[in-house]
Amino acid sequence: MEYGIVPPYLLHRVAATDKPHLAHAARAARHTLLAPREYRPHRVGLELSVDGDTLVARTEPSPDRTIADAHGTQTLPGKTVRTEDDPPVADTAVNQAFDGLGATFAFYWEAYQRDSIDGRGLPLDATVHYGQDYDNAFWNGERMVFGDGDGDVFVGFTGSLTVIAHELTHGVTEDSGGLAYQGQSGALNESVSDVFAVLTEQFTKDQTVHDASWLIGEGILAPAIHGAALRSLKAPGTAYDDPVLGKDPQPATMAGYVQTTDDNGGVHINSGIPNHAFYLAAVELGGRAWERAGLVWYRTITAGTLRQDADFEAFANATLAAAAAEYGEEAKEVAAVRTAWTSVGVLEDGQS
């Protein structure tokens, strides 16, 4: 199970570079590709207490964060260095992870009344300083794990809130029933993480659809790299164009859909299509994207009716059903969602 934020095709490009000044980055990319990532499904728990003869559930959610330091090893979880009641420490990555998890928790609770990953207050665990020059961040089924990057191509992954929120959202998707990490359902899995990652950032900054950058991983590319981020929901295929990384290969519509067996059937490439559909729906509705377009997507993934092998068309129809249930069949929200999926070529005009 490879829920890494950096696609393997990018790491392969870095690993293959023969530029002398990037020899260190090439070695780091090769080590990152070879590093094992054990998948561990998280355990669900409900916090209850007894007051006399009364069973009491916690009603005012707050995050329960624990940050560990792997100290450059690939051994998890690492040494605990900050917990919920601890003050900031001297390590920037630790504090960034702690704050990013808190911001993502606040977004899910305040926007959708979701209490943590599982909706029942699951502790938020993360490990920083994973591996030597590790060029990725990932969700392993029970915690978020962040590398420091090689310094030449990628830099610290905790420096981007969208990276943290992306990985946490893999847990939300998994807890909600999951989307098989292969082909179109895998691309949807990646897209859902991207969608709620940009929504977390927009919520935290109180941005409207027109204020937002719509970028994933802004700030994790080293200054010498020609690019703004890993992905763009606004304009898939434009996030970077660099001699080492190549040009962002994401399509924005089905006309550019990539048939491949690499990357679990192109999950990081073809996610650009549902990403762009969300962007189009959100911009059409205007205002703050998490309030209407985001709510429709949230209802879609948490309703319990989405098949794990859902393809783009099935997901599009599920968002239409969610919009209709929330706002009514004739609502502008339904029209905006339908137009978005039609514009990217997933649905045909008049199809629902």
Sequence and secondary structure as in RCSB ss.txt:
>XXXX:A:sequence
MEYGIVPPYLLHRVAATDKPHLAHAARAARHTLLAPREYRPHRVGLELSVDGDTLVARTEPSPDRTIADAHGTQT
LPGKTVRTEDDPPVADTAVNQAFDGLGATFAFYWEAYQRDSIDGRGLPLDATVHYGQDYDNAFWNGERMVFGDGD
GDVFVGFTGSLTVIAHELTHGVTEDSGGLAYQGQSGALNESVSDVFAVLTEQFTKDQTVHDASWLIGEGILAPAI
HGAALRSLKAPGTAYDDPVLGKDPQPATMAGYVQTTDDNGGVHINSGIPNHAFYLAAVELGGRAWERAGLVWYRT
ITAGTLRQDADFEAFANATLAAAAAEYGEEAKEVAAVRTAWTSVGVLEDGQS
>XXXX:A:secstr
   BSS HHHHHHHHH   GGGHHHHHHHHHHHHS            EEEETTEEEE  S    EEEEE TTSS 
SS EEEEETT    S HHHHHHHHHHHHHHHHHHHHH   STTSS   EEEEES SSS   EEE SS EEE    
SSSB  GGG HHHHHHHHHHHHHHHTT   SSHHHHHHHHHHHHHHHHHHHHHHHT  TTT   EESTT B TTS
SBS SEESSSTT SBEETTTEE    SSGGG    SSHHHHTTTTTHHHHHHHHHHHHHH S TTTTHHHHHHHH
HHSS S TT  HHHHHHHHHHHHHHHH TT HHHHHHHHHHHHTTSS TT  
